[in-house]
Amino acid sequence: MGKLYVVGTPIGNLGDMTYRAVETLKSVSFICAEDTRVTAKLLNYFEIKKPLVSYHEHNARQAGEGIVARILGGEDAAIVTDAGMPCISDPGEDLVRLCAERGVKVEVVPGPTAAMSAMAVSGLDTKRFQFEGFLSVNKKQRLERLALVKDSTATLIFYEAPHKLLQTLEDMLEFFGDRRIALCRELTKLHEEIVRTTLSEAAAFYKENPPKGEFVLVIEGAEEKAAAETLEEAFARVEELVSKGVRGADACKQIAKATGFSKGELYSMLLDKNTV
């Protein structure tokens, strides 16, 4: 039986490629790539000549079975993404899960990650953080997610594309209030930029200046709230979330976890109010 290697690649600067990553890619039987054209450029730069297998969100199920079958047959494989660590907010996680289910050994070859790189230079609290990746393009799901994380006291990390940045900043300002934010753009590339400001100032700036490049948004967490002393106070928090578009059951679950009150009691109060 072979092995799957999860190999981190540079997020922009080819000088960040590790010796181990190069040697691993040279040693495997084949390489699974999100975009074979992008990976081919990386392999050519380091003079690595290995067969490429296309593996992305649209073919993950079918391609995954074939990849695992080859590994079970004795071949070693590596999985890479276009930039950074594979299997983080990308379909590579499904391949790792499939390997785990089939008893295939998975080994990690660490490399750069945009989220952690941005966190390190954000100037915000790094003791506790919460990675959220990309928000949904579906407006209802996006707003519901923001409502669910708005009370988190951990520093929040999001990825965002330039064409969606302004709307995301405006939505965050509405749900989070005017918090501090570090906007990290084109990390490790020629035009790397870290802007430390507030949500309101960022939204105003990008309204007048169309953003370019990929962004990592690092946002300070919410202030610690006083614990709810009564069931009524806890229910008021449920109502606040519901007013923001969060499903009743999800709101009750979150507030029950935060306050220690019963999810069932909170949900019963919600049902009673909605039937009055």
C-alpha positions in Angstrom: 0.0 0.0 0.0 1.2 3.5 -0.8 0.8 6.8 1.0 -0.8 10.2 0.5 1.3 13.2 1.1 -0.4 16.6 1.8 2.1 19.1 0.5 2.1 22.8 1.2 3.2 25.1 -1.7 4.0 28.8 -1.7 1.1 31.3 -1.5 2.9 33.7 -3.8 6.7 33.7 -3.4 8.4 30.6 -4.9 11.2 31.1 -2.4 8.9 29.8 0.3 8.9 26.3 -1.2 10.6 23.9 1.3 13.3 21.4 0.5 11.2 18.6 1.9 8.2 19.7 -0.3 10.4 19.5 -3.5 11.9 16.2 -2.5 8.5 14.7 -1.7 7.0 15.8 -5.0 10.0 14.3 -6.8 9.5 11.0 -5.0 5.8 10.3 -5.5 4.2 8.3 -8.3 1.8 11.1 -9.2 0.5 14.5 -8.0 -3.1 15.5 -7.5 -3.7 19.2 -8.4 -6.5 21.7 -8.1 -5.5 23.3 -11.4 -3.0 21.3 -13.3 -1.9 24.3 -15.3 -1.0 26.2 -12.2 0.8 23.2 -10.7 2.7 22.5 -13.9 4.3 25.9 -13.7 5.4 25.2 -10.1 6.8 21.8 -11.1 8.6 23.2 -14.1 10.3 25.8 -11.9 11.7 23.1 -9.6 12.4 20.7 -12.5 9.9 18.1 -11.2 8.6 15.7 -13.8 5.6 13.8 -12.5 2.2 12.9 -13.9 -0.6 15.2 -12.8 -4.1 14.1 -11.8 -6.9 16.8 -11.8 -8.7 16.9 -8.5 -11.1 19.7 -7.7 -14.5 20.4 -6.2 -16.4 19.4 -9.4 -14.8 15.9 -9.8 -13.7 15.2 -6.2 -16.0 12.2 -5.7 -15.2 10.3 -8.9 -11.5 11.3 -9.0 -11.0 10.5 -5.3 -12.0 6.9 -5.7 -9.6 6.4 -8.5 -6.8 8.1 -6.5 -7.3 6.0 -3.5 -7.5 2.8 -5.6 -4.0 3.6 -7.0 -2.6 4.3 -3.5 -4.1 1.0 -2.3 -2.3 -0.6 -5.3 1.0 0.6 -4.0 1.6 4.0 -5.5 2.5 7.1 -3.5 0.6 10.3 -4.2 0.8 13.9 -3.2 -2.0 16.5 -3.1 -1.3 20.2 -3.7 -3.5 23.2 -4.1 -2.9 26.3 -6.3 -1.3 28.1 -3.3 -0.7 27.3 0.3 -1.8 24.3 2.3 -4.2 21.9 0.6 -7.2 20.5 2.4 -7.9 23.9 4.1 -11.1 25.3 2.7 -10.7 23.2 -0.4 -11.9 19.7 -1.6 -8.6 18.1 -0.6 -10.2 17.5 2.8 -12.6 15.0 1.1 -9.6 13.0 -0.2 -8.0 12.9 3.2 -11.3 11.7 4.7 -11.6 9.0 2.1 -8.0 7.8 2.7 -8.7 7.7 6.5 -11.8 5.6 5.9 -9.8 3.1 3.7 -6.9 2.8 6.1 -4.5 4.8 3.8 -1.7 6.6 5.7 -1.6 10.3 5.2 1.5 12.4 5.9 1.7 16.2 6.0 4.5 18.2 4.5 3.8 21.7 6.0 4.0 24.9 4.0 2.8 28.5 4.1 -0.9 29.3 4.9 -2.5 32.6 4.1 -4.6 32.5 7.3 -1.8 32.1 9.7 0.5 34.4 7.8 -2.1 37.1 8.0 -2.8 36.4 11.7 0.9 36.8 12.5 1.1 40.3 11.0 -2.4 41.5 11.9 -1.5 43.2 15.2 -4.6 41.7 16.7 -4.9 39.2 19.6 -3.5 35.8 18.5 -4.2 33.8 21.7 -7.5 32.6 20.4 -8.7 32.8 16.8 -11.5 31.3 14.7 -11.0 30.5 11.0 -14.1 31.0 8.9 -12.7 30.8 5.4 -14.9 32.1 2.6 -18.4 33.3 3.4 -21.3 31.9 1.2 -22.2 33.7 -1.9 -25.8 33.1 -0.9 -26.9 36.2 0.9 -29.2 34.5 3.5 -26.5 32.0 4.4 -23.8 34.7 4.5 -25.8 36.9 6.9 -26.8 33.9 9.0 -23.1 33.0 9.4 -22.1 36.5 10.4 -24.9 36.5 13.0 -23.7 33.3 14.5 -20.1 34.4 14.9 -20.7 38.0 15.9 -20.5 37.3 19.7 -17.4 35.2 19.4 -14.6 36.7 21.5 -11.9 35.0 19.4 -10.2 36.9 16.6 -12.0 36.0 13.3 -10.2 35.1 10.0 -12.0 35.2 6.7 -10.9 34.9 3.0 -12.4 37.2 0.4 -12.2 37.9 -3.3 -11.8 41.5 -4.5 -15.2 41.6 -6.3 -17.0 40.7 -3.1 -14.9 42.6 -0.6 -17.0 45.8 -0.3 -20.3 44.0 0.3 -18.6 41.8 2.9 -17.1 44.7 4.7 -20.5 46.5 4.8 -22.2 43.3 6.1 -19.6 42.9 8.8 -20.0 46.5 9.9 -23.7 45.9 10.3 -23.3 42.7 12.3 -20.1 43.3 14.2 -20.1 47.0 14.7 -17.0 49.1 14.1 -14.3 46.8 15.1 -10.6 46.8 14.2 -9.6 44.9 11.1 -6.4 44.0 9.3 -6.8 43.6 5.6 -4.0 41.5 4.2 -3.7 41.5 0.4 -1.5 39.5 -1.9 0.6 38.1 0.9 4.2 37.2 0.0 3.8 38.7 -3.5 5.3 41.8 -5.1 2.4 44.0 -4.1 1.8 42.6 -0.6 -0.1 45.1 1.6 -1.3 45.0 5.2 -3.9 47.7 6.1 -4.8 48.0 9.8 -7.9 50.1 10.2 -11.6 49.8 11.3 -14.5 48.2 9.4 -16.1 51.6 8.7 -12.9 53.1 7.4 -12.2 50.1 5.3 -15.7 50.1 3.8 -15.5 53.8 3.0 -12.0 53.4 1.4 -12.9 50.5 -0.9 -16.2 52.2 -1.9 -14.0 54.8 -3.6 -11.0 52.6 -4.5 -11.9 49.2 -6.2 -9.9 46.5 -4.5 -7.5 44.2 -6.4 -6.0 40.9 -5.4 -7.0 38.2 -2.9 -7.6 39.3 0.7 -7.4 37.7 4.2 -9.5 39.7 6.7 -8.5 39.5 10.4 -11.1 41.0 12.7 -11.0 41.5 16.4 -13.4 39.4 18.5 -16.4 40.7 20.4 -16.0 42.0 23.9 -16.9 39.5 26.6 -20.5 39.7 27.5 -21.8 39.4 31.0 -23.3 36.0 31.6 -27.1 35.8 31.3 -28.4 35.6 34.8 -32.0 34.7 33.9 -33.7 32.6 31.3 -35.4 35.8 30.1 -32.0 37.4 29.4 -30.9 34.3 27.5 -34.1 34.3 25.5 -33.5 38.0 24.6 -30.2 37.0 23.0 -32.1 34.3 21.0 -34.5 36.9 19.7 -31.6 39.1 18.7 -30.1 36.4 16.6 -33.4 35.4 15.1 -34.0 39.1 14.1 -30.7 38.9 12.2 -32.0 36.0 10.1 -30.6 33.0 12.2 -32.9 30.0 12.3 -34.6 29.6 15.6 -33.2 26.2 16.4 -29.6 27.3 15.6 -30.1 30.5 17.7 -31.3 28.5 20.7 -28.5 26.0 20.4 -25.8 28.8 20.3 -27.3 30.7 23.2 -27.8 27.5 25.3 -24.2 26.6 24.8 -23.1 30.1 25.8 -25.3 30.5 28.8 -25.9 27.0 30.2 -29.7 27.3 29.9 -31.7 24.5 28.3 -32.0 24.6 24.5 -35.4 23.0 24.8 -36.6 25.7 27.2 -35.4 28.5 24.9 -37.0 26.8 21.9 -40.3 26.4 23.7 -40.3 30.1 24.6 -39.6 30.9 20.9 -42.5 28.7 19.7 -44.9 30.1 22.3 -44.1 33.7 21.3 -44.5 32.9 17.6 -47.9 31.3 18.1 -49.3 34.2 20.2 
